[in-house]
Amino acid sequence: MGKFEVPDKVLYVCTGSKCSKRGGKDTYKLVKSLTKHTKTDVELEVIRIECTDRCDWAPVCNLQPDNIWLKEYGKKEVLKLLESALDL
């Protein structure tokens, strides 16, 4: 059995129906692609989740272990968050 590796940070992106319609799905794809092509000392895992039950503020994402929540965000806000979180 292989070693279970724990990432330094995890970005949870809601891709439930309302979040997806408001950009959550596109953000997930963008960040997933970005993490594949960006070299950094901080390991980031991107996980899409079905629903955070915060549909009134869609789209929603969450960065752990920093416990940072973004609501009604655009791609620029997510990229800015990742820039500071990953020390880019």
C-alpha positions as CSV (number, residue, x, y, z in Angstrom):
1,M,0.0,0.0,0.0
2,G,1.3,3.5,-0.9
3,K,1.9,6.4,1.4
4,F,-1.1,8.6,2.1
5,E,0.1,12.2,1.5
6,V,-1.6,15.1,3.1
7,P,-1.5,18.4,1.1
8,D,-0.4,21.6,2.7
9,K,-3.6,23.3,1.6
10,V,-7.0,22.2,0.1
11,L,-9.3,24.4,-1.9
12,Y,-12.9,23.2,-1.9
13,V,-14.9,24.5,-4.8
14,C,-18.6,24.1,-4.7
15,T,-20.0,22.8,-8.1
16,G,-23.6,22.3,-7.0
17,S,-26.3,23.5,-9.4
18,K,-26.5,27.2,-8.3
19,C,-22.7,27.6,-7.8
20,S,-22.0,25.8,-11.1
21,K,-24.3,28.2,-13.0
22,R,-22.6,31.2,-11.4
23,G,-19.0,30.1,-12.2
24,G,-18.1,27.4,-9.7
25,K,-17.5,24.8,-12.4
26,D,-15.4,27.0,-14.5
27,T,-13.4,28.1,-11.5
28,Y,-12.8,24.5,-10.6
29,K,-11.4,23.7,-14.0
30,L,-9.2,26.8,-14.0
31,V,-7.7,26.2,-10.6
32,K,-7.2,22.5,-11.4
33,S,-5.3,23.4,-14.5
34,L,-3.3,26.0,-12.8
35,T,-2.1,23.7,-10.1
36,K,-0.9,21.2,-12.7
37,H,1.2,23.8,-14.5
38,T,2.5,25.9,-11.5
39,K,5.5,24.9,-9.5
40,T,5.4,26.0,-5.9
41,D,6.7,24.8,-2.5
42,V,3.1,24.7,-1.1
43,E,1.2,21.6,-2.2
44,L,-2.4,22.5,-3.1
45,E,-5.2,20.0,-3.7
46,V,-8.4,21.1,-5.4
47,I,-11.5,19.3,-4.6
48,R,-15.0,19.9,-6.0
49,I,-17.8,19.4,-3.7
50,E,-21.5,19.2,-4.5
51,C,-23.0,21.6,-2.1
52,T,-22.1,23.8,0.9
53,D,-25.7,24.7,1.6
54,R,-24.8,28.4,1.1
55,C,-26.7,28.8,-2.2
56,D,-27.7,32.4,-1.4
57,W,-24.0,33.4,-1.8
58,A,-23.2,31.3,-4.8
59,P,-20.5,30.6,-6.0
60,V,-18.7,29.6,-2.8
61,C,-15.2,28.1,-2.2
62,N,-13.2,27.4,0.9
63,L,-9.4,27.3,1.5
64,Q,-8.2,25.0,4.3
65,P,-6.5,25.0,6.8
66,D,-6.7,28.8,6.6
67,N,-10.5,28.6,6.8
68,I,-10.9,31.3,4.2
69,W,-14.3,31.5,2.5
70,L,-15.1,33.3,-0.8
71,K,-18.6,34.1,-1.7
72,E,-20.1,35.6,-4.9
73,Y,-16.5,35.6,-6.2
74,G,-15.1,36.0,-9.7
75,K,-12.0,34.3,-11.1
76,K,-9.8,37.3,-10.1
77,E,-10.6,36.9,-6.4
78,V,-9.8,33.2,-6.5
79,L,-6.5,33.8,-8.3
80,K,-5.6,36.5,-5.8
81,L,-6.4,34.1,-2.9
82,L,-4.2,31.4,-4.5
83,E,-1.4,33.9,-5.2
84,S,-1.2,34.8,-1.5
85,A,-1.8,31.2,-0.3
86,L,0.9,29.6,-2.5
87,D,3.4,32.4,-2.2
88,L,3.5,33.0,-5.9
